[in-house]
């Protein structure tokens, strides 16, 4: 049973998860007079894993995956899972598997004692039957996992392990309650026994399953699996054409990241630049991206060399007749992009897909000087492109459904989550979040400390505050993108002198190590006290502080003043049908901007009124 099916069962049979042990079917499986055993192959588990932990023996095939992913859904393991796993593998490993939703292979399970035997797939049923007969005959012990204590640490040591785990949870996930509930259930079982722990598990599961965190996380779980089910496209029954070779135009940070993502998935790539210096720099970035994986132990040297051989450099369009897809990834300059697309139309096959990685520019402008409107599409990656999981696919009114299907398939093939959106300034994610930075800039001009703003927003759950994000993106990009929004949405933008003044002072963000923050060689940020005068000058120029004094606001005020405009823009995007379903915007915001998925329940009510 896969995760999605397990969660669907959970939605309909949720009460079963937190019945008291004497009412649970798994209690009766455990104490049933006949011997119970379970055999399993490759599975990702919610229900099945809890079932197998209840059995007297567990037989697996090689490389079968065992795990408890419930915490990803805002709930905790049920069916006695919080009690039996520690008794089978030890407390430390059990807590790691539960809190991190970290699966293990059957081979590791065998070493830990979770798996009793590993056999070939064809022998699985036979081996399981024989094991059951051996238990019945007394050749093998009949072990009840809920009563076992041999793998548990001493009470004092166990309490220290749980105390440390609590501290880690509070530090890394301060806004989540269900990991702590999980630890409550585990601790009760360690202190008072497995039966008492199962009762506690039932109690805290019942609380977790109806929490806002669970509702938001479950919503995002299903949203991610619905992005390829596009109304109006899925019904056509189109099959994706095979894409074998891809050309990327532009080897900057974004272009090199896109190349890396493609070759990591086995695609042959042609990287084009305007001169050899830029080309070698781009290839060097790709090489550095791969070498980083080697250093982290994620790639062997042999694999590195094989992967790097998939990319070829080019200074002309001579070899573009052989490519199936082109991704343009140059700077945000309309005239330059138009020139490139005119060249692509002349030098590529008539069935070649022509895509742009623009983050804000209207695609109709990009392809205005071509006659190939039906095969022009947006392929908007998020930086760094080889790491960020979202691919925003932008269609125009003229984009062919076949081209959409082809690019959606490519997105999945390179391990991205593809989300189809409509054509407008900023598309979906950047448009929804442009008020995020503008509202923060307004607060700064109102006298609120920029580092306080960042800290509050990060504590609320965003990966970084708006000023730290501006440093990451770069002030040059920020000005260019901001101008697009000012032109497109003049009724709801805030224009400040702060960003231009920072640029004038040569504060470019991470690019040169100084922006709103200062950065060391490891990109670690610290406040930059020298920008105090630049901030004050912007406040004086704006002249919006009440009576010339800083605005007094609470932390909750800061969150609402920054996030409510984001919600407002999300409602506009839905109303204008830039996304075809609200769930697409949910998952795009989570994967593209790092919006905390456990916060979505607060916004679902608002968004549902529009969708």
C-alpha positions as CSV (number, residue, x, y, z in Angstrom):
1,X,0.0,0.0,0.0
2,X,1.5,3.4,-1.0
3,X,1.5,6.5,1.1
4,X,-1.3,8.2,-0.9
5,X,-3.6,5.2,-0.5
6,X,-2.7,4.8,3.1
7,X,-3.6,8.4,3.7
8,X,-6.9,8.0,1.8
9,X,-7.7,5.1,4.1
10,X,-6.7,7.2,7.1
11,X,-9.1,10.0,6.0
12,X,-12.1,7.6,6.0
13,X,-11.0,5.2,8.8
14,X,-9.2,7.7,11.1
15,X,-11.0,6.5,14.3
16,X,-9.4,3.1,13.9
17,X,-6.0,4.6,14.5
18,X,-6.8,5.8,18.0
19,X,-9.1,3.1,19.4
20,X,-7.9,2.0,22.8
21,X,-5.7,-1.2,22.4
22,X,-8.4,-3.6,23.5
23,X,-10.7,-2.3,20.7
24,X,-8.1,-2.2,18.0
25,X,-8.1,-5.0,15.4
26,X,-4.3,-5.0,15.7
27,X,-4.5,-5.9,19.4
28,X,-6.5,-9.0,18.4
29,X,-4.0,-9.8,15.6
30,X,-1.3,-9.6,18.3
31,X,-3.1,-11.9,20.8
32,X,-4.8,-14.1,18.3
33,X,-4.2,-17.8,19.3
34,X,-2.8,-18.7,15.9
35,X,0.7,-17.5,15.0
36,X,0.8,-14.3,12.9
37,X,3.4,-13.3,10.5
38,X,3.7,-10.8,7.6
39,X,5.7,-10.9,4.4
40,X,6.3,-7.7,2.5
41,X,8.1,-6.4,-0.6
42,X,8.9,-2.8,-1.4
43,X,6.4,-0.6,0.3
44,X,6.0,2.8,1.9
45,X,3.9,2.4,5.0
46,X,1.4,3.9,7.2
47,X,-1.0,1.0,8.0
48,X,1.1,-1.9,6.8
49,X,4.2,-1.1,8.8
50,X,2.1,-0.8,12.0
51,X,0.5,-4.1,11.2
52,X,3.8,-5.9,10.7
53,X,5.2,-4.6,14.0
54,X,2.2,-6.3,15.7
55,X,3.2,-9.6,14.2
56,X,5.2,-12.4,15.7
57,X,7.6,-12.4,12.8
58,X,8.5,-10.3,9.7
59,X,9.9,-11.6,6.5
60,X,11.1,-9.2,3.8
61,X,12.5,-9.0,0.3
62,X,15.8,-7.3,-0.4
63,X,15.8,-3.5,-0.3
64,X,12.2,-3.3,1.0
65,X,11.6,0.2,2.5
66,X,10.3,0.4,6.1
67,X,9.2,3.6,7.6
68,X,6.7,5.7,9.6
69,X,5.9,8.8,7.5
70,X,2.9,9.9,9.6
71,X,4.6,13.0,11.0
72,X,4.8,14.4,7.5
73,X,1.0,14.6,7.6
74,X,0.8,16.3,11.0
75,X,-0.2,13.1,12.9
76,X,1.7,10.5,14.8
77,X,2.1,6.7,14.2
78,X,-1.0,4.8,15.2
79,X,-1.9,1.1,15.8
80,X,0.6,1.0,18.7
81,X,3.5,2.2,16.4
82,X,4.9,4.5,19.0
83,X,5.1,1.6,21.4
84,X,6.2,-1.3,19.3
85,X,9.0,0.3,17.2
86,X,11.1,1.3,20.2
87,X,10.8,-2.3,21.6
88,X,11.9,-3.7,18.2
89,X,14.8,-1.4,17.3
90,X,15.7,0.5,20.4
91,X,14.5,4.0,21.5
92,X,17.1,6.1,19.7
93,X,16.6,4.6,16.3
94,X,12.8,4.5,16.7
95,X,12.7,8.2,17.6
96,X,14.9,9.0,14.6
97,X,12.6,7.0,12.2
98,X,9.4,8.6,13.6
99,X,10.4,12.2,14.0
100,X,12.4,12.4,10.7
101,X,10.0,10.1,8.8
102,X,13.2,8.4,7.8
103,X,12.7,4.9,6.2
104,X,15.3,2.2,6.4
105,X,16.0,-0.7,4.0
106,X,15.1,-4.3,5.0
107,X,18.9,-5.0,5.2
108,X,19.2,-2.5,8.0
109,X,16.0,-3.7,9.5
110,X,17.5,-7.2,9.7
111,X,20.5,-5.8,11.6
112,X,18.3,-3.9,14.0
113,X,16.0,-6.9,14.7
114,X,12.9,-5.4,12.9
115,X,13.2,-7.9,10.1
116,X,13.6,-11.6,11.0
117,X,14.6,-12.9,7.5
118,X,15.3,-11.6,4.0
119,X,14.5,-13.8,1.1
120,X,14.1,-13.5,-2.7
121,X,10.7,-12.2,-3.9
122,X,9.7,-15.6,-5.4
123,X,10.4,-17.3,-2.0
124,X,8.6,-14.8,0.2
125,X,5.4,-16.6,0.8
126,X,7.0,-20.0,1.2
127,X,9.5,-18.6,3.7
128,X,6.8,-16.8,5.7
129,X,4.6,-19.9,5.9
130,X,7.6,-22.0,7.1
131,X,8.5,-19.4,9.8
132,X,4.9,-19.5,11.1
133,X,5.0,-23.3,11.3
134,X,8.3,-23.1,13.1
135,X,6.7,-20.8,15.7
136,X,3.7,-23.1,16.2
137,X,6.0,-26.1,16.6
138,X,8.2,-24.3,19.1
139,X,11.3,-24.2,16.9
140,X,11.2,-20.4,16.9
141,X,10.1,-18.1,19.7
142,X,6.7,-16.5,19.8
143,X,7.5,-12.9,20.5
144,X,5.0,-10.2,21.4
145,X,6.4,-6.8,20.5
146,X,4.2,-4.8,22.9
147,X,5.6,-6.7,25.9
148,X,9.2,-6.7,24.9
149,X,11.7,-4.7,26.9
150,X,15.1,-6.2,25.9
151,X,15.8,-3.4,23.3
152,X,14.8,-0.5,25.5
153,X,17.4,1.5,27.3
154,X,17.3,1.9,31.1
155,X,14.7,4.3,32.4
156,X,17.2,7.0,33.2
157,X,18.9,6.8,29.9
158,X,15.6,6.6,28.0
159,X,14.4,9.8,29.7
160,X,17.6,11.6,28.7
161,X,17.2,10.5,25.1
162,X,13.6,11.7,25.0
163,X,14.6,15.0,26.7
164,X,17.2,15.6,24.1
165,X,14.7,14.8,21.3
166,X,12.3,17.3,22.8
167,X,14.9,20.0,22.8
168,X,15.8,19.3,19.2
169,X,12.1,19.5,18.2
170,X,11.6,22.8,20.0
171,X,14.7,24.2,18.3
172,X,14.1,23.0,14.7
173,X,10.3,22.9,14.6
174,X,9.0,25.4,17.2
175,X,5.6,25.8,15.5
176,X,4.8,22.1,15.3
177,X,3.0,20.3,18.2
178,X,2.6,16.8,16.9
179,X,6.3,15.7,17.2
180,X,6.0,16.6,20.9
181,X,2.8,14.6,21.1
182,X,4.6,11.6,19.6
183,X,7.3,11.9,22.2
184,X,4.6,12.1,24.9
185,X,3.3,8.7,23.8
186,X,6.7,7.2,23.5
187,X,7.7,8.4,27.0
188,X,4.4,7.1,28.6
189,X,5.2,3.6,27.2
190,X,8.7,3.6,28.4
191,X,7.7,4.7,31.9
192,X,4.4,2.9,32.4
193,X,4.6,0.0,30.0
194,X,3.4,-0.7,26.4
195,X,-0.3,-1.0,27.2
196,X,-0.4,2.4,29.0
197,X,1.7,3.9,26.2
198,X,-0.9,2.6,23.6
199,X,-3.7,4.4,25.6
200,X,-1.6,7.6,25.6
201,X,-1.0,7.2,21.8
202,X,-4.7,6.9,21.2
203,X,-5.3,10.1,23.2
204,X,-2.7,12.2,21.5
205,X,-3.4,10.8,18.1
206,X,-7.0,12.0,18.5
207,X,-5.7,15.5,19.3
208,X,-3.2,15.6,16.4
209,X,-5.5,14.3,13.7
210,X,-7.9,17.3,14.1
211,X,-5.2,19.9,14.5
212,X,-4.7,22.8,12.0
213,X,-1.2,21.5,11.4
214,X,-2.5,18.1,10.2
215,X,-5.2,19.7,8.0
216,X,-2.6,21.9,6.3
217,X,0.0,19.1,5.9
218,X,-2.6,16.7,4.5
219,X,-3.8,19.3,2.1
220,X,-0.3,19.9,0.8
221,X,0.3,16.1,0.5
222,X,-2.6,15.7,-1.8
223,X,-1.9,19.0,-3.6
224,X,1.5,17.8,-4.7
225,X,0.0,14.6,-6.2
226,X,-2.7,16.6,-8.1
227,X,-0.5,19.0,-10.1
228,X,-0.3,16.8,-13.2
229,X,-4.1,16.2,-13.3
230,X,-4.8,19.4,-15.3
231,X,-8.4,20.0,-16.2
232,X,-8.7,20.4,-20.0
233,X,-5.4,18.7,-20.6
234,X,-5.7,15.3,-18.8
235,X,-8.9,14.5,-20.7
236,X,-7.2,14.8,-24.1
237,X,-5.3,11.6,-23.5
238,X,-2.0,12.9,-25.0
239,X,1.2,11.0,-24.5
240,X,4.4,12.9,-23.9
241,X,6.9,12.8,-26.7
242,X,10.4,11.6,-25.9
243,X,12.9,14.3,-25.1
244,X,16.4,13.1,-25.5
245,X,18.5,16.2,-26.0
246,X,18.0,19.7,-24.5
247,X,19.8,23.0,-25.2
248,X,20.2,25.7,-22.5
249,X,20.9,29.2,-23.7
250,X,22.8,31.1,-21.0
251,X,25.3,29.6,-18.5
252,X,24.8,31.9,-15.5
253,X,23.7,30.8,-12.1
254,X,20.3,29.8,-13.2
255,X,21.3,28.3,-16.6
256,X,24.1,26.2,-15.0
257,X,21.7,25.0,-12.4
258,X,19.2,23.9,-15.0
259,X,21.9,22.1,-16.9
260,X,22.9,20.3,-13.6
261,X,19.3,19.3,-13.0
262,X,19.0,17.8,-16.5
263,X,22.3,15.9,-16.6
264,X,21.7,14.5,-13.1
265,X,18.6,12.8,-14.7
266,X,20.6,11.5,-17.7
267,X,19.7,14.1,-20.3
268,X,22.2,15.1,-23.0
269,X,22.6,18.9,-22.8
270,X,24.0,21.6,-25.1
271,X,25.0,24.7,-23.2
272,X,25.3,27.8,-25.4
273,X,27.0,31.1,-24.5
274,X,28.1,34.2,-26.4
275,X,31.8,33.7,-25.9
276,X,34.3,31.1,-24.7
277,X,35.0,32.9,-21.4
278,X,31.3,32.9,-20.4
279,X,31.0,29.3,-21.7
280,X,33.9,28.0,-19.6
281,X,32.5,29.9,-16.5
282,X,29.1,28.2,-17.1
283,X,30.6,24.8,-17.5
284,X,32.7,25.4,-14.4
285,X,29.5,26.2,-12.4
286,X,28.0,22.9,-13.5
287,X,31.2,21.1,-12.6
288,X,31.2,22.7,-9.1
289,X,27.6,21.7,-8.6
290,X,28.4,18.1,-9.2
291,X,31.7,18.2,-7.2
292,X,29.6,19.4,-4.3
293,X,27.7,16.2,-4.4
294,X,30.9,14.2,-4.6
295,X,32.2,15.9,-1.5
296,X,29.0,15.2,0.4
297,X,29.2,11.5,-0.6
298,X,26.1,11.6,-2.8
299,X,28.0,10.9,-6.0
300,X,31.0,8.7,-6.8
301,X,33.9,10.1,-8.9
302,X,33.0,7.7,-11.7
303,X,29.4,8.9,-11.7
304,X,30.6,12.5,-11.6
305,X,32.7,12.0,-14.8
306,X,29.9,10.1,-16.6
307,X,27.4,12.8,-15.7
308,X,29.7,15.7,-16.6
309,X,30.2,14.1,-20.1
310,X,26.5,14.6,-20.8
311,X,27.0,18.4,-21.3
312,X,28.6,19.9,-24.3
313,X,29.5,23.6,-24.8
314,X,28.5,25.7,-27.9
315,X,29.1,29.2,-29.2
316,X,26.7,29.0,-32.2
317,X,23.4,27.5,-33.0
318,X,24.9,25.0,-35.5
319,X,24.0,21.9,-33.5
320,X,20.5,23.1,-32.4
321,X,18.8,21.0,-35.2
322,X,19.4,18.0,-33.0
323,X,17.7,19.2,-29.8
324,X,14.1,18.5,-28.8
325,X,13.8,21.3,-26.3
326,X,15.5,24.6,-25.7
327,X,15.4,26.4,-22.3
328,X,16.4,30.1,-22.6
329,X,18.0,31.3,-19.3
330,X,19.5,34.7,-19.9
331,X,19.0,37.9,-18.0
332,X,15.5,39.6,-17.7
333,X,15.8,41.7,-20.8
334,X,12.9,41.7,-23.2
335,X,14.8,42.8,-26.3
336,X,17.5,40.1,-25.7
337,X,15.0,37.4,-25.2
338,X,13.1,38.4,-28.3
339,X,16.3,38.3,-30.4
340,X,17.2,34.8,-29.0
341,X,13.8,33.4,-29.8
342,X,14.0,34.7,-33.4
343,X,17.3,32.9,-33.7
344,X,15.9,29.7,-32.2
345,X,13.0,29.7,-34.6
346,X,15.5,29.9,-37.5
347,X,17.9,27.2,-36.2
348,X,15.7,24.6,-34.5
349,X,13.4,22.0,-35.9
350,X,9.7,22.9,-36.3
351,X,8.8,20.4,-33.6
352,X,11.3,21.7,-31.1
353,X,9.8,23.1,-27.9
354,X,11.0,26.7,-27.2
355,X,10.9,27.6,-23.6
356,X,12.0,30.5,-21.4
357,X,13.0,30.6,-17.8
358,X,11.8,34.1,-17.3
359,X,10.5,34.7,-13.8
360,X,8.2,37.7,-14.6
361,X,8.1,38.7,-18.3
362,X,4.9,38.1,-20.3
363,X,5.5,35.2,-22.6
364,X,3.6,36.9,-25.4
365,X,6.3,39.6,-25.4
366,X,9.1,37.1,-25.4
367,X,7.8,35.4,-28.5
368,X,6.4,38.5,-30.2
369,X,8.9,38.3,-33.1
370,X,8.3,34.7,-33.9
371,X,5.6,32.7,-35.8
372,X,5.9,29.7,-33.4
373,X,3.5,30.8,-30.7
374,X,2.1,27.3,-30.3
375,X,5.4,25.8,-29.1
376,X,6.5,28.7,-26.8
377,X,6.1,27.9,-23.1
378,X,7.6,29.0,-19.8
379,X,9.9,26.7,-17.9
380,X,10.4,28.7,-14.7
381,X,12.9,27.0,-12.4
382,X,13.6,28.4,-8.9
383,X,17.2,29.1,-7.7
384,X,19.2,27.0,-7.2
385,X,17.6,25.1,-10.1
386,X,19.2,21.8,-9.4
387,X,18.0,21.8,-5.8
388,X,14.7,23.6,-5.6
389,X,11.8,21.1,-6.3
390,X,9.3,23.3,-8.2
391,X,9.0,23.8,-11.9
392,X,6.5,26.5,-12.8
393,X,5.2,25.7,-16.4
394,X,3.7,28.8,-18.0
395,X,1.3,28.5,-20.9
396,X,-0.1,31.2,-23.1
397,X,-3.5,31.1,-24.9
398,X,-1.7,29.7,-28.0
399,X,0.6,27.1,-26.3
400,X,-0.1,23.6,-27.7
401,X,-1.5,21.0,-25.3
402,X,1.1,18.6,-26.6
403,X,3.9,20.9,-25.6
404,X,2.4,21.3,-22.1
405,X,2.2,17.5,-21.7
406,X,5.8,17.2,-22.9
407,X,7.2,19.7,-20.5
408,X,5.1,18.3,-17.6
409,X,6.6,14.9,-18.2
410,X,10.2,16.4,-18.4
411,X,9.6,18.1,-15.0
412,X,8.7,14.8,-13.4
413,X,11.6,13.1,-15.1
414,X,14.1,15.5,-13.5
415,X,12.4,15.1,-10.1
416,X,10.6,18.4,-10.0
417,X,7.0,19.0,-9.1
418,X,5.5,20.6,-12.3
419,X,2.7,23.2,-11.8
420,X,0.9,24.6,-14.8
421,X,0.1,28.3,-14.5
422,X,-1.2,31.1,-16.8
423,X,0.7,33.9,-18.4
424,X,0.9,37.2,-16.5
425,X,3.5,39.3,-14.8
426,X,5.2,37.1,-12.2
427,X,3.0,34.1,-13.2
428,X,1.8,32.5,-9.9
429,X,4.5,32.3,-7.2
430,X,6.4,35.5,-7.8
431,X,3.1,37.4,-8.4
432,X,1.6,36.1,-5.2
433,X,4.7,36.9,-3.2
434,X,5.7,40.3,-4.6
435,X,3.8,42.0,-1.7
436,X,5.9,40.0,0.7
437,X,9.0,42.2,0.1
438,X,7.0,45.4,-0.6
439,X,5.1,45.2,2.7
440,X,8.4,44.6,4.5
441,X,9.9,47.7,2.8
442,X,6.9,49.7,3.9
443,X,7.3,48.6,7.5
444,X,10.9,49.6,7.4
445,X,9.9,53.1,6.1
446,X,7.4,53.2,9.0
447,X,10.3,52.7,11.4
448,X,10.2,49.0,12.2
449,X,13.6,47.4,12.5
450,X,14.4,45.3,9.5
451,X,16.1,42.6,11.5
452,X,13.1,42.3,13.8
453,X,10.9,41.9,10.7
454,X,13.1,39.1,9.4
455,X,13.3,37.4,12.8
456,X,9.5,37.5,13.3
457,X,8.7,36.1,9.8
458,X,11.3,33.4,10.1
459,X,9.9,32.4,13.5
460,X,6.5,32.3,12.0
461,X,7.7,29.6,9.6
462,X,9.2,31.1,6.4
463,X,12.7,29.9,5.6
464,X,14.0,33.5,5.7
465,X,12.7,36.9,6.1
466,X,12.1,39.4,3.2
467,X,15.3,41.3,3.7
468,X,17.4,38.2,3.8
469,X,15.6,37.0,0.7
470,X,16.4,40.2,-1.1
471,X,20.1,39.7,-0.3
472,X,19.8,36.1,-1.7
473,X,18.0,37.1,-4.9
474,X,20.2,40.2,-5.5
475,X,19.4,43.9,-5.6
476,X,19.8,44.1,-9.4
477,X,17.3,41.4,-10.0
478,X,15.0,42.9,-7.3
479,X,15.0,46.3,-9.1
480,X,14.3,44.7,-12.5
481,X,11.5,42.5,-11.2
482,X,10.1,45.3,-9.1
483,X,9.8,47.5,-12.1
484,X,7.7,44.8,-13.9
485,X,5.2,44.8,-11.0
486,X,5.1,48.5,-10.7
487,X,4.1,48.7,-14.4
488,X,1.6,45.9,-14.2
489,X,0.0,46.6,-10.8
490,X,0.4,50.3,-10.1
491,X,-2.6,50.3,-7.8
492,X,-1.1,48.0,-5.2
493,X,2.7,48.5,-5.1
494,X,4.8,50.3,-2.6
495,X,7.8,52.3,-4.0
496,X,10.7,52.9,-1.7
497,X,14.1,54.5,-2.0
498,X,15.7,51.9,0.2
499,X,16.5,49.4,-2.5
500,X,17.9,52.0,-5.0
501,X,19.9,53.5,-2.2
502,X,21.4,50.2,-1.2
503,X,22.4,49.6,-4.9
504,X,24.0,53.1,-5.0
505,X,26.1,52.2,-2.0
506,X,27.2,49.0,-3.9
507,X,25.5,46.7,-1.5
508,X,24.5,43.9,-3.8
509,X,23.6,41.2,-1.3
510,X,25.3,37.8,-1.3
511,X,26.8,38.6,-4.7
512,X,29.5,40.8,-3.1
513,X,29.1,39.8,0.5
514,X,27.2,42.8,1.8
515,X,23.6,43.8,1.6
516,X,21.1,44.1,4.4
517,X,23.5,41.6,6.0
518,X,27.2,40.9,5.9
519,X,28.3,37.4,4.7
520,X,31.4,35.4,5.4
521,X,33.1,32.9,3.0
522,X,30.5,30.3,4.1
523,X,27.6,32.6,3.3
524,X,26.7,32.9,7.0
525,X,24.8,36.1,7.5
526,X,25.1,38.7,10.3
527,X,23.5,42.1,10.7
528,X,25.2,45.0,9.0
529,X,25.1,48.0,11.4
530,X,26.6,50.3,8.7
531,X,23.3,50.4,6.8
532,X,21.6,52.3,9.6
533,X,22.1,55.6,7.8
534,X,20.7,54.2,4.5
535,X,17.6,53.0,6.2
536,X,17.1,56.3,8.0
537,X,17.5,58.2,4.7
538,X,14.8,56.0,3.1
539,X,12.5,56.7,6.1
540,X,13.0,60.4,5.8
541,X,12.4,60.3,2.0
542,X,9.2,58.3,2.5
543,X,7.9,60.5,5.3
544,X,5.2,58.1,6.4
545,X,6.1,57.5,10.0
546,X,3.2,58.6,12.3
547,X,4.2,62.0,13.7
548,X,7.8,61.3,12.7
549,X,8.0,58.4,15.1
550,X,8.5,54.7,14.5
551,X,5.2,52.8,14.2
552,X,4.5,50.7,17.3
553,X,3.6,47.1,16.2
554,X,3.4,43.7,17.8
555,X,5.0,40.6,16.3
556,X,1.5,39.5,15.2
557,X,1.0,42.8,13.5
558,X,4.2,42.3,11.5
559,X,3.1,38.8,10.4
560,X,-0.4,40.1,9.3
561,X,1.0,43.2,7.6
562,X,3.3,41.0,5.5
563,X,1.3,37.9,4.9
564,X,-2.2,39.3,4.4
565,X,-1.3,41.1,1.2
566,X,0.2,37.8,0.0
567,X,-3.2,36.1,0.7
568,X,-5.0,39.0,-1.1
569,X,-2.8,38.5,-4.2
570,X,-3.4,34.7,-4.0
571,X,-7.1,35.4,-4.2
572,X,-6.7,37.5,-7.3
573,X,-4.6,34.9,-9.0
574,X,-7.3,32.3,-8.3
575,X,-10.1,34.7,-9.5
576,X,-8.2,35.4,-12.7
577,X,-7.7,31.6,-13.2
578,X,-3.9,32.0,-13.4
579,X,-3.9,28.6,-11.7
580,X,-6.6,26.1,-12.6
581,X,-7.0,24.8,-9.0
582,X,-6.3,26.2,-5.6
583,X,-4.2,23.2,-4.7
584,X,-1.7,24.1,-7.4
585,X,-1.1,27.5,-5.8
586,X,-0.8,25.8,-2.4
587,X,2.0,23.5,-3.5
588,X,3.7,26.1,-5.7
589,X,3.9,28.4,-2.7
590,X,5.3,25.7,-0.5
591,X,7.9,24.4,-2.9
592,X,8.8,27.8,-4.6
593,X,8.8,30.1,-1.7
594,X,9.1,27.8,1.3
595,X,5.7,28.8,2.7
596,X,5.2,26.6,5.8
597,X,2.8,23.9,4.8
598,X,1.5,23.5,8.4
599,X,0.2,27.1,8.2
600,X,-2.1,26.4,5.2
601,X,-5.2,25.6,7.2
602,X,-5.3,29.2,8.3
603,X,-5.5,30.3,4.6
604,X,-7.6,27.5,3.1
605,X,-10.8,29.1,4.4
606,X,-10.0,32.4,2.6
607,X,-8.8,30.7,-0.6
608,X,-11.8,28.4,-0.7
609,X,-14.1,31.4,-0.9
610,X,-12.5,32.3,-4.2
611,X,-11.8,28.9,-5.7
